[in-house]
């Protein structure tokens, strides 16, 4: 107690001695994500990392396990990793798993090293061999999950989220080509999950390349390409990349090829991944050197 200058009795309250005000159930200090937020990934239900940080900090301690059974784009998983919690993120959609993996790979440890799949985290349920790829192709009947997964195995490729009416285009690669008028090149990817493969698939992909104004195409199939398919692919003139390097107009990949490092593909040395939701672009330089 003390007397004020005007002679009134007053009581002092010190902050470190006060219990404070209990946290309310309405949080208005965290804004929803908008187009200006760099963490936005295009998911309509994506939550800000600041919100998940508050929830996880309030309900767990370092080393505890955080489980998100409907992980979506993986905000809770990414935040749990930053807060030193063990984490499990679950989702049924291959595109969501792909986003989560890339999001974790973009995170760094305290030593500044980027996280690596198989070392810092494990992906369960994704194909790790040809048998797993075949099982994924059969799992949902329409083969769409396999198609999207196969596209994610190709450096710089962007998967087509449309399940139907895609005109045979399951993925695209955008890249710089300074020999072109607009400096941009394009490749399309077509994935076939059926067991029966024929040369007509190669012919159809070439038609899609022409129809979409692309420079070359990649055909991914479950089985090894037949001799007839390879012969058909060699009929088409190669694409002259940057005026210096020939890229086959049609390239063939089997499910077994998708597990090889590097992939048996001839690709532009610089791919440009374009985020259709945000309109941004990121240049992805391949690790393996390509002949120029």
Secondary structure, 3 states (H helix, E strand, C coil): CEECCCCCEECCCCHHHCCCCCCCCCCCCCCCCCCCCCCCCCCCCCCCHHHHHHHHHHHCCCCCEEEECCCCCCHHHHHHHHCCCEEEECCCCHHHHHHHHHHHHCCECCCCCECCECCCECCCCCCCCHHHHHHHHHHCCCCHHHHHHHHHCCCCCEECCCCCCCCCCCEEEEEECCCCCCCEEEEEEEEECCCCCCHHHHHHHHHHHHHCCCCEEEEEECCCCCHHHHHHHCCCCCEEECCCEEECCEEEEECCHHHCCCCCCCCCCEEEEECCCCCCEEEEECCCCCCC
